[in-house]
Amino acid sequence: AQSVTQPDIHITVSEGASLELRCNYSYGATPYLFWYVQSPGQGLQLLLKYFSGDTLVQGIKGFEAEFKRSQSSFNLRKPSVHWSDAAEYFCAVGRNSGGGADGLTFGKGTHLIIQP
Amino acid sequence: NAGVTQTPKFRILKIGQSMTLQCTQDMNHNYMYWYRQDPGMGLKLIYYSVGAGITDKGEVPNGYNVSRSTTEDFPLRLELAAPSQTSVYFCASSYKGLTEAFFGQGTRLTVV
C-alpha cells in the first residue's frame, strides 16, 4: 500500500532564511504527488503538484518541490520564508489510481514555526 | 464564489447520538471526499464519490455513512457517535482526481 512519510514533526526557521521540508513516499507505480498547506483553523490549500515531466515544479507563494525517483522523495523548498508561511504542511500521494480520483494518502504533516 | 461549504463548524455530541455533517460545493465537481484529521496523524479518507449516486469506502469508513443524491451535496452521517469519532472533518471536491482538490473549512466534532 502507498504511504507518505514526513520525518520532521516541527521545523523552526528564521524569517528570511531558506526552507526545506522533507517528504518520502512509497508507491508501486509512477506517483502523483501533492503538497498542501493548512493555516490555523482553515482548510487545506494546494501549493503544488507533480504528475510527470519536469521534476522541479513551481507552486504558489514562491514554493517549489523536486521529485527524485531514486530517493522516493518530493521535498518542498522556499528560498526565503516570511512570517505568513507559518502553518502546517502536508505531503500527499494519490491513493490507488495515482491521480487521486479515489482520494489522497497524506503524511502526518510538518508544523513550520517562523522566528522573527 | 463559495467553493466548498461545510456546516456546522463546531458540534458537541453525546455518546450514542447521531448527526449529519453537511457538505455542498458550487463548482459542479464530480469528485467529492470526506477526510478526518486527528492531531499528529494527517488526514485519512473516510468515503469518496465520483458522481451522483456513486460512493465508495476510503481508509476509515467504519461508523460512518454517506449518500450522493446530487452533484452538489455529499453529507456524512454518524449514526451512533463514539468518543473515537472526535476529530476535525474536512470535505473536499475536485473536477476530476488529477486536478486540484478544494477543501472546506472543516467541522470540529467532539463526542462526550
gemmi code that builds the backbone of each chain (N, CA, C; Angstrom):
import gemmi

chains = {
    "A": [
        ("ALA", (0.848, -1.188, 0.000), (0.000, 0.000, 0.000), (0.885, 1.241, 0.000)),
        ("GLN", (0.365, 2.281, -0.595), (1.146, 3.511, -0.664), (1.210, 4.161, 0.712)),
        ("SER", (2.260, 4.920, 0.951), (2.407, 5.642, 2.214), (3.246, 6.879, 1.983)),
        ("VAL", (3.128, 7.811, 2.894), (3.886, 9.052, 2.841), (4.506, 9.294, 4.210)),
        ("THR", (5.782, 9.621, 4.224), (6.479, 9.903, 5.469), (7.021, 11.326, 5.443)),
        ("GLN", (6.665, 12.077, 6.457), (7.254, 13.394, 6.677), (8.061, 13.286, 7.960)),
        ("PRO", (9.372, 13.215, 7.852), (10.205, 12.872, 9.015), (10.214, 13.938, 10.106)),
        ("ASP", (9.959, 15.186, 9.733), (10.045, 16.288, 10.692), (8.659, 16.696, 11.158)),
        ("ILE", (8.398, 16.557, 12.469), (7.104, 16.963, 13.009), (7.043, 18.483, 13.135)),
        ("HIS", (8.145, 19.082, 13.616), (8.242, 20.526, 13.768), (9.544, 20.998, 13.118)),
        ("ILE", (9.484, 22.166, 12.494), (10.691, 22.826, 11.993), (10.588, 24.292, 12.340)),
        ("THR", (11.696, 24.847, 12.865), (11.759, 26.272, 13.181), (12.784, 26.923, 12.273)),
        ("VAL", (12.365, 27.998, 11.617), (13.223, 28.705, 10.658), (13.126, 30.197, 10.940)),
        ("SER", (14.241, 30.886, 10.804), (14.226, 32.337, 10.961), (13.653, 32.994, 9.721)),
        ("GLU", (12.945, 34.087, 9.930), (12.378, 34.818, 8.807), (13.482, 35.255, 7.856)),
        ("GLY", (13.272, 35.012, 6.563), (14.275, 35.336, 5.567), (15.204, 34.193, 5.227)),
        ("ALA", (15.237, 33.177, 6.060), (16.088, 32.016, 5.793), (15.408, 31.079, 4.796)),
        ("SER", (16.206, 30.155, 4.265), (15.654, 29.177, 3.319), (14.996, 28.035, 4.073)),
        ("LEU", (14.148, 27.318, 3.355), (13.352, 26.250, 3.970), (13.373, 25.017, 3.088)),
        ("GLU", (13.485, 23.856, 3.711), (13.259, 22.603, 3.012), (12.475, 21.670, 3.912)),
        ("LEU", (11.332, 21.210, 3.447), (10.517, 20.242, 4.164), (10.602, 18.909, 3.422)),
        ("ARG", (10.854, 17.865, 4.184), (11.108, 16.563, 3.567), (9.846, 15.720, 3.431)),
        ("CYS", (9.805, 14.959, 2.358), (8.695, 14.043, 2.113), (9.235, 12.822, 1.381)),
        ("ASN", (8.961, 11.644, 1.917), (9.298, 10.401, 1.244), (8.021, 9.599, 1.024)),
        ("TYR", (7.927, 8.953, -0.104), (6.718, 8.215, -0.427), (7.059, 6.768, -0.754)),
        ("SER", (6.061, 5.947, -0.640), (6.160, 4.558, -1.052), (4.989, 4.283, -1.973)),
        ("TYR", (5.309, 3.985, -3.235), (4.236, 3.776, -4.213), (4.779, 2.913, -5.326)),
        ("GLY", (3.988, 1.942, -5.785), (4.492, 0.970, -6.739), (4.684, 1.501, -8.137)),
        ("ALA", (3.841, 2.440, -8.536), (3.905, 2.942, -9.911), (4.385, 4.388, -9.886)),
        ("THR", (4.187, 5.077, -10.975), (4.541, 6.498, -11.008), (3.604, 7.249, -10.073)),
        ("PRO", (4.167, 7.936, -9.095), (3.297, 8.600, -8.119), (2.777, 9.938, -8.620)),
        ("TYR", (1.623, 10.295, -8.136), (1.101, 11.637, -8.323), (1.213, 12.306, -6.946)),
        ("LEU", (2.026, 13.344, -6.847), (2.420, 13.910, -5.562), (1.911, 15.332, -5.393)),
        ("PHE", (1.572, 15.653, -4.156), (0.986, 16.950, -3.850), (1.596, 17.491, -2.559)),
        ("TRP", (1.670, 18.814, -2.455), (1.937, 19.495, -1.199), (0.774, 20.446, -0.922)),
        ("TYR", (0.239, 20.335, 0.314), (-0.829, 21.210, 0.772), (-0.361, 21.986, 1.994)),
        ("VAL", (-0.953, 23.176, 2.193), (-0.679, 23.971, 3.378), (-1.981, 24.230, 4.119)),
        ("GLN", (-1.894, 24.174, 5.439), (-3.065, 24.428, 6.282), (-2.727, 25.491, 7.316)),
        ("SER", (-3.357, 26.655, 7.201), (-3.214, 27.689, 8.218), (-4.136, 27.369, 9.380)),
        ("PRO", (-3.840, 27.870, 10.568), (-4.626, 27.529, 11.758), (-6.118, 27.758, 11.568)),
        ("GLY", (-6.914, 26.747, 11.872), (-8.360, 26.864, 11.780), (-8.917, 26.893, 10.376)),
        ("GLN", (-8.067, 26.583, 9.394), (-8.504, 26.657, 7.997), (-8.467, 25.292, 7.336)),
        ("GLY", (-9.039, 25.228, 6.153), (-8.919, 24.022, 5.338), (-7.560, 23.970, 4.667)),
        ("LEU", (-7.394, 23.020, 3.775), (-6.118, 22.840, 3.094), (-6.121, 23.553, 1.755)),
        ("GLN", (-4.957, 24.092, 1.404), (-4.791, 24.759, 0.120), (-3.652, 24.090, -0.636)),
        ("LEU", (-3.866, 23.818, -1.910), (-2.834, 23.184, -2.720), (-1.705, 24.153, -3.016)),
        ("LEU", (-0.458, 23.742, -2.719), (0.715, 24.547, -3.057), (1.248, 24.186, -4.441)),
        ("LEU", (1.363, 22.895, -4.702), (1.874, 22.431, -5.987), (1.620, 20.945, -6.122)),
        ("LYS", (1.806, 20.455, -7.366), (1.586, 19.040, -7.631), (2.550, 18.563, -8.710)),
        ("TYR", (2.858, 17.279, -8.677), (3.696, 16.658, -9.694), (2.973, 15.447, -10.257)),
        ("PHE", (2.865, 15.424, -11.583), (2.287, 14.253, -12.236), (3.309, 13.582, -13.149)),
        ("SER", (4.028, 14.395, -13.931), (5.020, 13.857, -14.850), (5.823, 15.030, -15.397)),
        ("GLY", (6.839, 14.717, -16.207), (7.593, 15.769, -16.865), (8.701, 16.327, -15.987)),
        ("ASP", (8.897, 17.626, -16.076), (9.972, 18.289, -15.347), (9.883, 17.958, -13.860)),
        ("THR", (10.994, 17.490, -13.310), (10.964, 17.034, -11.913), (11.004, 18.189, -10.916)),
        ("LEU", (11.265, 19.391, -11.356), (11.220, 20.568, -10.488), (9.930, 21.312, -10.812)),
        ("VAL", (9.037, 21.373, -9.838), (7.751, 22.014, -10.069), (7.628, 23.281, -9.232)),
        ("GLN", (7.020, 24.272, -9.834), (6.818, 25.549, -9.160), (5.380, 25.625, -8.652)),
        ("GLY", (5.212, 26.232, -7.499), (3.880, 26.367, -6.944), (3.549, 27.798, -6.601)),
        ("ILE", (2.524, 27.937, -5.792), (2.126, 29.271, -5.376), (2.974, 29.729, -4.197)),
        ("LYS", (2.921, 31.005, -3.901), (3.581, 31.612, -2.742), (5.096, 31.417, -2.758)),
        ("GLY", (5.692, 31.214, -3.915), (7.138, 31.100, -4.018), (7.706, 29.740, -3.664)),
        ("PHE", (6.870, 28.731, -3.503), (7.326, 27.383, -3.181), (7.667, 26.596, -4.441)),
        ("GLU", (8.589, 25.663, -4.284), (8.914, 24.717, -5.334), (9.193, 23.359, -4.699)),
        ("ALA", (9.115, 22.305, -5.499), (9.411, 20.968, -4.998), (10.113, 20.187, -6.094)),
        ("GLU", (10.977, 19.276, -5.676), (11.726, 18.464, -6.623), (11.415, 16.996, -6.426)),
        ("PHE", (11.004, 16.332, -7.473), (10.725, 14.897, -7.460), (12.018, 14.148, -7.769)),
        ("LYS", (12.405, 13.262, -6.869), (13.591, 12.428, -7.077), (13.166, 10.968, -6.943)),
        ("ARG", (13.038, 10.316, -8.087), (12.562, 8.942, -8.090), (13.537, 8.018, -7.358)),
        ("SER", (14.842, 8.252, -7.562), (15.851, 7.356, -6.971), (15.817, 7.398, -5.449)),
        ("GLN", (15.379, 8.523, -4.900), (15.313, 8.665, -3.446), (13.884, 8.576, -2.924)),
        ("SER", (12.908, 8.370, -3.810), (11.491, 8.346, -3.420), (11.147, 9.566, -2.587)),
        ("SER", (11.597, 10.716, -3.074), (11.384, 11.934, -2.296), (10.711, 13.012, -3.127)),
        ("PHE", (10.074, 13.916, -2.426), (9.394, 15.065, -3.054), (9.463, 16.202, -2.048)),
        ("ASN", (10.653, 16.765, -1.882), (10.894, 17.789, -0.863), (10.428, 19.159, -1.322)),
        ("LEU", (9.878, 19.891, -0.376), (9.361, 21.237, -0.627), (10.400, 22.262, -0.214)),
        ("ARG", (10.587, 23.303, -1.024), (11.610, 24.306, -0.719), (11.051, 25.716, -0.938)),
        ("LYS", (11.679, 26.627, -0.217), (11.407, 28.047, -0.438), (12.683, 28.805, -0.111)),
        ("PRO", (13.132, 29.719, -0.970), (14.432, 30.380, -0.757), (14.441, 31.321, 0.442)),
        ("SER", (13.303, 31.971, 0.732), (13.270, 32.942, 1.811), (11.870, 32.947, 2.420)),
        ("VAL", (11.763, 32.531, 3.665), (10.430, 32.401, 4.265), (9.979, 33.724, 4.879)),
        ("HIS", (8.679, 33.868, 4.928), (8.034, 35.040, 5.502), (7.237, 34.578, 6.722)),
        ("TRP", (6.954, 35.490, 7.647), (6.230, 35.100, 8.855), (4.889, 34.458, 8.497)),
        ("SER", (4.302, 34.872, 7.381), (2.991, 34.339, 6.996), (3.061, 32.885, 6.524)),
        ("ASP", (4.271, 32.341, 6.362), (4.413, 30.941, 5.958), (4.221, 29.981, 7.124)),
        ("ALA", (4.150, 30.499, 8.335), (3.931, 29.633, 9.498), (2.598, 28.907, 9.349)),
        ("ALA", (2.655, 27.573, 9.337), (1.458, 26.773, 9.059), (1.831, 25.302, 9.181)),
        ("GLU", (0.863, 24.460, 8.890), (1.083, 23.011, 8.815), (1.165, 22.635, 7.346)),
        ("TYR", (2.164, 21.815, 7.004), (2.377, 21.429, 5.614), (2.224, 19.919, 5.478)),
        ("PHE", (1.449, 19.533, 4.465), (1.174, 18.117, 4.247), (1.618, 17.700, 2.854)),
        ("CYS", (2.321, 16.590, 2.812), (2.656, 15.930, 1.552), (1.632, 14.820, 1.329)),
        ("ALA", (1.236, 14.582, 0.091), (0.216, 13.563, -0.186), (0.505, 12.874, -1.511)),
        ("VAL", (0.007, 11.655, -1.631), (0.137, 10.883, -2.861), (-1.224, 10.318, -3.225)),
        ("GLY", (-1.514, 10.176, -4.498), (-2.764, 9.579, -4.930), (-2.888, 8.174, -4.380)),
        ("ARG", (-4.075, 7.808, -3.884), (-4.251, 6.537, -3.173), (-3.977, 5.327, -4.034)),
        ("ASN", (-4.807, 5.104, -4.995), (-4.683, 3.872, -5.765), (-4.583, 4.162, -7.251)),
        ("SER", (-5.468, 5.026, -7.728), (-5.452, 5.310, -9.154), (-4.293, 6.212, -9.511)),
        ("GLY", (-3.603, 6.731, -8.518), (-2.446, 7.580, -8.773), (-2.838, 9.033, -8.883)),
        ("GLY", (-3.849, 9.305, -9.659), (-4.229, 10.690, -9.877), (-5.076, 11.280, -8.778)),
        ("GLY", (-5.458, 10.460, -7.840), (-6.232, 10.979, -6.714), (-7.720, 10.887, -6.915)),
        ("ALA", (-8.181, 10.199, -7.949), (-9.616, 10.073, -8.183), (-10.298, 9.392, -7.013)),
        ("ASP", (-9.589, 8.478, -6.363), (-10.159, 7.816, -5.197), (-9.517, 8.338, -3.921)),
        ("GLY", (-9.107, 9.585, -3.948), (-8.621, 10.234, -2.745), (-7.106, 10.203, -2.618)),
        ("LEU", (-6.623, 10.860, -1.588), (-5.195, 11.005, -1.341), (-4.800, 10.333, -0.034)),
        ("THR", (-3.545, 9.876, 0.010), (-2.933, 9.430, 1.262), (-1.999, 10.539, 1.713)),
        ("PHE", (-2.226, 11.025, 2.926), (-1.456, 12.152, 3.447), (-0.371, 11.689, 4.403)),
        ("GLY", (0.711, 12.470, 4.463), (1.658, 12.334, 5.548), (1.080, 12.956, 6.814)),
        ("LYS", (1.827, 12.821, 7.906), (1.324, 13.313, 9.190), (1.502, 14.815, 9.355)),
        ("GLY", (2.229, 15.431, 8.454), (2.366, 16.876, 8.492), (3.630, 17.349, 9.173)),
        ("THR", (4.074, 18.538, 8.765), (5.196, 19.233, 9.403), (4.720, 20.607, 9.823)),
        ("HIS", (4.905, 20.910, 11.101), (4.493, 22.202, 11.632), (5.660, 23.180, 11.488)),
        ("LEU", (5.457, 24.230, 10.727), (6.523, 25.210, 10.473), (6.345, 26.418, 11.379)),
        ("ILE", (7.400, 26.719, 12.127), (7.426, 27.879, 13.015), (8.433, 28.862, 12.455)),
        ("ILE", (8.053, 30.133, 12.371), (8.939, 31.170, 11.859), (9.382, 32.059, 13.018)),
        ("GLN", (10.682, 32.136, 13.213), (11.240, 33.025, 14.241), (11.521, 34.402, 13.643)),
        ("PRO", (11.206, 35.465, 14.400), (11.476, 36.813, 13.877), (12.964, 37.070, 13.740)),
    ],
    "B": [
        ("ASN", (-17.722, 33.465, -5.011), (-17.591, 32.028, -5.162), (-17.498, 31.353, -3.811)),
        ("ALA", (-18.513, 30.536, -3.448), (-18.499, 29.924, -2.130), (-17.510, 28.764, -2.078)),
        ("GLY", (-17.352, 27.977, -3.149), (-16.437, 26.842, -3.133), (-17.088, 25.662, -2.430)),
        ("VAL", (-16.411, 25.137, -1.400), (-16.906, 24.007, -0.613), (-17.352, 24.543, 0.745)),
        ("THR", (-18.606, 24.319, 1.081), (-19.174, 24.829, 2.325), (-19.555, 23.679, 3.235)),
        ("GLN", (-19.059, 23.724, 4.465), (-19.374, 22.706, 5.464), (-20.164, 23.322, 6.606)),
        ("THR", (-21.181, 22.606, 7.056), (-21.915, 23.003, 8.254), (-22.202, 21.784, 9.111)),
        ("PRO", (-22.207, 21.930, 10.456), (-21.814, 23.126, 11.194), (-20.302, 23.245, 11.283)),
        ("LYS", (-19.803, 24.309, 11.859), (-18.363, 24.484, 12.074), (-17.908, 23.783, 13.342)),
        ("PHE", (-18.769, 23.740, 14.325), (-18.469, 23.093, 15.600), (-19.699, 22.337, 16.072)),
        ("ARG", (-19.453, 21.212, 16.765), (-20.585, 20.470, 17.325), (-20.077, 19.583, 18.453)),
        ("ILE", (-20.874, 19.547, 19.521), (-20.616, 18.613, 20.613), (-21.751, 17.605, 20.634)),
        ("LEU", (-21.417, 16.329, 20.592), (-22.401, 15.253, 20.613), (-22.220, 14.402, 21.862)),
        ("LYS", (-23.288, 13.834, 22.325), (-23.178, 12.845, 23.388), (-23.038, 11.457, 22.763)),
        ("ILE", (-22.379, 10.581, 23.487), (-22.200, 9.204, 23.019), (-23.553, 8.607, 22.658)),
        ("GLY", (-23.613, 7.979, 21.477), (-24.840, 7.337, 21.042), (-25.759, 8.207, 20.206)),
        ("GLN", (-25.523, 9.526, 20.223), (-26.338, 10.405, 19.389), (-25.926, 10.271, 17.927)),
        ("SER", (-26.793, 10.782, 17.058), (-26.479, 10.768, 15.632), (-26.493, 12.193, 15.099)),
        ("MET", (-25.818, 12.387, 13.985), (-25.831, 13.690, 13.335), (-25.364, 13.555, 11.901)),
        ("THR", (-25.649, 14.575, 11.125), (-25.194, 14.638, 9.737), (-24.348, 15.872, 9.543)),
        ("LEU", (-23.167, 15.673, 9.020), (-22.299, 16.777, 8.627), (-22.615, 17.100, 7.171)),
        ("GLN", (-22.906, 18.372, 6.945), (-23.311, 18.768, 5.598), (-22.112, 19.283, 4.810)),
        ("CYS", (-22.114, 18.990, 3.510), (-21.089, 19.493, 2.598), (-21.747, 19.792, 1.263)),
        ("THR", (-21.528, 20.991, 0.766), (-22.059, 21.355, -0.540), (-21.003, 22.139, -1.307)),
        ("GLN", (-20.958, 21.920, -2.614), (-20.000, 22.653, -3.458), (-20.745, 23.216, -4.666)),
        ("ASP", (-20.272, 24.387, -5.092), (-20.947, 25.080, -6.182), (-20.081, 25.153, -7.437)),
        ("MET", (-19.120, 24.242, -7.561), (-18.191, 24.265, -8.685), (-18.505, 23.196, -9.725)),
        ("ASN", (-19.616, 22.492, -9.549), (-20.025, 21.424, -10.469), (-18.971, 20.315, -10.563)),
        ("HIS", (-18.312, 20.043, -9.440), (-17.291, 18.997, -9.411), (-17.933, 17.617, -9.294)),
        ("ASN", (-17.373, 16.666, -10.014), (-17.883, 15.301, -9.927), (-17.380, 14.573, -8.687)),
        ("TYR", (-16.127, 14.848, -8.292), (-15.487, 14.083, -7.239), (-15.617, 14.805, -5.902)),
        ("MET", (-16.056, 14.062, -4.895), (-16.141, 14.629, -3.551), (-15.602, 13.636, -2.534)),
        ("TYR", (-15.072, 14.175, -1.432), (-14.350, 13.363, -0.460), (-14.676, 13.814, 0.954)),
        ("TRP", (-14.613, 12.882, 1.898), (-14.635, 13.195, 3.322), (-13.366, 12.642, 3.959)),
        ("TYR", (-12.677, 13.544, 4.685), (-11.493, 13.168, 5.440), (-11.709, 13.512, 6.909)),
        ("ARG", (-11.005, 12.810, 7.772), (-10.934, 13.219, 9.165), (-9.475, 13.497, 9.505)),
        ("GLN", (-9.290, 14.487, 10.362), (-7.940, 14.898, 10.763), (-7.827, 14.806, 12.268)),
        ("ASP", (-6.919, 13.981, 12.720), (-6.625, 13.843, 14.137), (-5.240, 14.402, 14.401)),
        ("PRO", (-5.009, 14.971, 15.579), (-3.720, 15.626, 15.877), (-2.529, 14.712, 15.611)),
        ("GLY", (-1.580, 15.214, 14.847), (-0.364, 14.468, 14.572), (-0.531, 13.282, 13.644)),
        ("MET", (-1.717, 13.163, 13.015), (-1.988, 11.963, 12.198), (-2.246, 12.280, 10.742)),
        ("GLY", (-2.237, 13.530, 10.369), (-2.573, 13.867, 8.991), (-4.048, 13.665, 8.730)),
        ("LEU", (-4.411, 13.530, 7.474), (-5.804, 13.329, 7.097), (-5.997, 11.910, 6.602)),
        ("LYS", (-7.127, 11.330, 6.960), (-7.440, 9.988, 6.499), (-8.797, 9.999, 5.792)),
        ("LEU", (-8.860, 9.306, 4.661), (-10.057, 9.308, 3.837), (-11.126, 8.403, 4.431)),
        ("ILE", (-12.345, 8.946, 4.574), (-13.462, 8.176, 5.121), (-14.273, 7.566, 3.983)),
        ("TYR", (-14.801, 8.413, 3.121), (-15.590, 7.995, 1.959), (-15.292, 8.955, 0.818)),
        ("TYR", (-15.581, 8.491, -0.397), (-15.490, 9.368, -1.535), (-16.596, 9.029, -2.540)),
        ("SER", (-16.779, 9.954, -3.484), (-17.823, 9.782, -4.503), (-17.300, 10.329, -5.827)),
        ("VAL", (-17.524, 9.585, -6.893), (-17.070, 10.028, -8.211), (-18.213, 10.598, -9.035)),
        ("GLY", (-19.383, 10.676, -8.439), (-20.529, 11.269, -9.125), (-21.802, 10.956, -8.376)),
        ("ALA", (-22.878, 11.624, -8.754), (-24.161, 11.407, -8.084), (-24.553, 9.932, -8.166)),
        ("GLY", (-24.934, 9.396, -7.010), (-25.354, 8.012, -6.924), (-24.250, 6.999, -6.756)),
        ("ILE", (-22.975, 7.464, -6.731), (-21.829, 6.552, -6.639), (-20.969, 6.948, -5.448)),
        ("THR", (-20.828, 6.029, -4.495), (-19.963, 6.278, -3.344), (-19.108, 5.048, -3.079)),
        ("ASP", (-18.009, 5.248, -2.391), (-17.142, 4.117, -2.075), (-16.377, 4.413, -0.788)),
        ("LYS", (-15.963, 3.319, -0.126), (-15.259, 3.454, 1.143), (-13.825, 3.889, 0.929)),
        ("GLY", (-13.357, 4.662, 1.901), (-11.955, 5.029, 1.930), (-11.196, 4.189, 2.926)),
        ("GLU", (-10.273, 4.798, 3.614), (-9.391, 4.089, 4.538), (-10.044, 3.793, 5.878)),
        ("VAL", (-10.924, 4.704, 6.367), (-11.503, 4.563, 7.704), (-13.018, 4.768, 7.678)),
        ("PRO", (-13.792, 3.899, 7.020), (-15.231, 4.140, 6.864), (-16.119, 3.689, 8.027)),
        ("ASN", (-15.580, 2.883, 8.949), (-16.434, 2.307, 9.983), (-17.046, 3.371, 10.879)),
        ("GLY", (-18.363, 3.256, 11.072), (-19.081, 4.199, 11.922), (-19.675, 5.370, 11.164)),
        ("TYR", (-19.478, 5.393, 9.861), (-19.954, 6.494, 9.020), (-20.760, 5.962, 7.836)),
        ("ASN", (-21.632, 6.833, 7.319), (-22.346, 6.549, 6.079), (-22.429, 7.816, 5.256)),
        ("VAL", (-22.529, 7.656, 3.943), (-22.648, 8.802, 3.053), (-23.720, 8.515, 2.013)),
        ("SER", (-24.127, 9.579, 1.350), (-25.027, 9.478, 0.210), (-24.664, 10.587, -0.763)),
        ("ARG", (-24.997, 10.427, -2.004), (-24.731, 11.457, -3.020), (-25.895, 11.464, -3.994)),
        ("SER", (-26.929, 12.176, -3.635), (-28.118, 12.228, -4.481), (-28.013, 13.335, -5.530)),
        ("THR", (-27.182, 14.317, -5.289), (-26.984, 15.403, -6.251), (-25.491, 15.622, -6.445)),
        ("THR", (-25.132, 16.328, -7.510), (-23.722, 16.664, -7.721), (-23.196, 17.575, -6.624)),
        ("GLU", (-24.058, 18.458, -6.113), (-23.601, 19.495, -5.186), (-23.377, 19.006, -3.764)),
        ("ASP", (-24.143, 18.029, -3.301), (-24.174, 17.698, -1.880), (-23.603, 16.318, -1.579)),
        ("PHE", (-22.874, 16.244, -0.467), (-22.260, 14.980, -0.064), (-22.261, 14.915, 1.466)),
        ("PRO", (-23.399, 14.615, 2.086), (-23.471, 14.589, 3.547), (-22.831, 13.348, 4.142)),
        ("LEU", (-22.278, 13.520, 5.335), (-21.655, 12.429, 6.089), (-22.487, 12.181, 7.340)),
        ("ARG", (-22.893, 10.935, 7.540), (-23.785, 10.591, 8.638), (-23.047, 9.778, 9.694)),
        ("LEU", (-23.194, 10.201, 10.961), (-22.715, 9.422, 12.095), (-23.958, 8.895, 12.807)),
        ("GLU", (-24.119, 7.573, 12.886), (-25.332, 7.000, 13.449), (-25.282, 6.877, 14.966)),
        ("LEU", (-24.210, 6.364, 15.476), (-24.053, 6.165, 16.918), (-22.692, 6.734, 17.308)),
        ("ALA", (-22.711, 7.995, 17.715), (-21.439, 8.674, 17.958), (-20.638, 8.015, 19.084)),
        ("ALA", (-19.341, 7.918, 18.870), (-18.425, 7.347, 19.855), (-17.277, 8.329, 20.081)),
        ("PRO", (-16.644, 8.287, 21.268), (-15.536, 9.210, 21.534), (-14.434, 9.129, 20.484)),
        ("SER", (-14.242, 7.964, 19.863), (-13.201, 7.803, 18.838), (-13.497, 8.621, 17.585)),
        ("GLN", (-14.706, 9.134, 17.470), (-15.063, 9.960, 16.321), (-14.846, 11.458, 16.575)),
        ("THR", (-14.327, 11.771, 17.725), (-13.895, 13.140, 17.994), (-12.762, 13.481, 17.046)),
        ("SER", (-12.954, 14.505, 16.223), (-11.988, 14.794, 15.165), (-12.406, 16.080, 14.463)),
        ("VAL", (-11.579, 16.507, 13.531), (-11.955, 17.578, 12.614), (-12.227, 16.930, 11.255)),
        ("TYR", (-13.366, 17.218, 10.698), (-13.802, 16.590, 9.453), (-13.727, 17.600, 8.305)),
        ("PHE", (-13.103, 17.173, 7.224), (-12.980, 18.023, 6.050), (-13.649, 17.364, 4.856)),
        ("CYS", (-14.399, 18.173, 4.142), (-14.978, 17.778, 2.875), (-14.151, 18.431, 1.771)),
        ("ALA", (-13.986, 17.744, 0.658), (-13.228, 18.282, -0.462), (-13.898, 17.881, -1.772)),
        ("SER", (-13.619, 18.646, -2.805), (-14.152, 18.299, -4.119), (-13.108, 18.592, -5.177)),
        ("SER", (-13.223, 17.912, -6.309), (-12.348, 18.201, -7.441), (-13.081, 17.894, -8.731)),
        ("TYR", (-12.642, 18.560, -9.808), (-13.268, 18.342, -11.112), (-13.045, 16.904, -11.545)),
        ("LYS", (-11.826, 16.466, -11.424), (-11.501, 15.053, -11.571), (-10.271, 14.796, -10.726)),
        ("GLY", (-9.970, 13.573, -10.478), (-8.955, 13.231, -9.500), (-7.600, 13.841, -9.768)),
        ("LEU", (-7.268, 14.081, -11.046), (-5.936, 14.554, -11.372), (-5.750, 16.038, -11.102)),
        ("THR", (-6.793, 16.695, -10.775), (-6.703, 18.142, -10.596), (-6.811, 18.513, -9.127)),
        ("GLU", (-6.681, 19.793, -8.874), (-6.660, 20.297, -7.508), (-7.942, 19.963, -6.763)),
        ("ALA", (-7.788, 19.516, -5.528), (-8.925, 19.307, -4.633), (-9.116, 20.561, -3.802)),
        ("PHE", (-10.341, 21.035, -3.720), (-10.680, 22.204, -2.921), (-11.300, 21.721, -1.618)),
        ("PHE", (-10.806, 22.254, -0.510), (-11.248, 21.823, 0.806), (-12.181, 22.841, 1.445)),
        ("GLY", (-13.135, 22.330, 2.228), (-13.952, 23.177, 3.072), (-13.175, 23.607, 4.301)),
        ("GLN", (-13.832, 24.405, 5.151), (-13.172, 24.952, 6.334), (-13.118, 23.964, 7.501)),
        ("GLY", (-13.857, 22.883, 7.387), (-13.807, 21.853, 8.417), (-14.939, 21.955, 9.423)),
        ("THR", (-15.258, 20.814, 10.035), (-16.210, 20.730, 11.144), (-15.482, 20.080, 12.305)),
        ("ARG", (-15.427, 20.806, 13.435), (-14.785, 20.251, 14.626), (-15.851, 19.574, 15.467)),
        ("LEU", (-15.744, 18.253, 15.589), (-16.733, 17.461, 16.317), (-16.115, 16.873, 17.576)),
        ("THR", (-16.813, 17.047, 18.681), (-16.410, 16.449, 19.952), (-17.518, 15.533, 20.433)),
        ("VAL", (-17.165, 14.309, 20.764), (-18.141, 13.341, 21.292), (-17.797, 13.077, 22.753)),
        ("VAL", (-18.779, 13.363, 23.633), (-18.524, 13.227, 25.076), (-19.504, 12.251, 25.720)),
    ],
}
model = gemmi.Model(1)
for chain_id, residues in chains.items():
    chain = gemmi.Chain(chain_id)
    for i, (resn, *xyz) in enumerate(residues, 1):
        res = gemmi.Residue()
        res.name, res.seqid = resn, gemmi.SeqId(i, " ")
        for name, pos in zip(("N", "CA", "C"), xyz):
            atom = gemmi.Atom()
            atom.name, atom.element = name, gemmi.Element(name[0])
            atom.pos, atom.b_iso = gemmi.Position(*pos), 0.0
            res.add_atom(atom)
        chain.add_residue(res)
    model.add_chain(chain)
structure = gemmi.Structure()
structure.add_model(model)
structure.setup_entities()
